[in-house]
Amino acid sequence: MSEQLSDIQKVMRINRHAVAANGQLKSLSVQYADYALARERLGARAAGSYLPLVLSPDCSVFGIPELESRPLVLFNGAIRHISYRHELGIEDLESIADEMMRNVLAFEDPITQGHFVFVLQIVMDDAQVIAALDVNATHTGVEINALRSVHPKDELSQQIMAAVGIGKKVFVNERTGAWLYRSRNLPEDSPLRLDKAVIEHLSDMYCTQFPEKAAELGLYVSHSPLADAIGEACAARHGASIKNHEIGRDER
């Protein structure tokens, strides 16, 4: 029989410094302070044993099978990238795992194999924005690669359309409906509004999985030509033959 490791044992295998003497996972700020001190005293090479930083011992809570039973980790390069792009300090990243649990949508990256995108509603620069968090599962854990704000939403709509068009997995959840409702009711020329076809396709998925909540929000199954056109357009673009309405619903 294969050895069944506890969550903390999994963390210990990749970074024993991330676990406190009481057997609990240290906060991200404490882990980073330990790493910075080790780098100052021992040099960069020796301090490498303090990486990756661990944000969560188990990614099963995110509801994506490919990420289950792996710690959520952060390497120094990703920290520098996020800090430089968004002026976020290490203390601002403490809540990333919680934000991922509150995602409004997750989907497989249509370009990079094995990567997933989490769509988050978070605060950046003192304003609430929609952000996309890119992660991928490795032997080390689920690595955070990049965090980016998505304004205008054209980029996010195109990425979702591309994922749907080539049969990538898309994960809606209970929070997706309110996000779609808000987007649907924005003016059509608003840079914050998702593409109409994307709203309709995701609304169809949401209605199938959460019919009562969809009814409360006034979301409905459209089966609209616009939504079906996503699959046709993206399949043609990527050389795939999968249509939008054939994807996802029977798999979830």
Summary of the structure (lengths in Angstrom):
residues: 252
radius of gyration: 19.9
end to end distance: 30.2
largest distance: 62.9
contacts: 768
relative contact order: 0.10
helix: 49%
strand: 17%
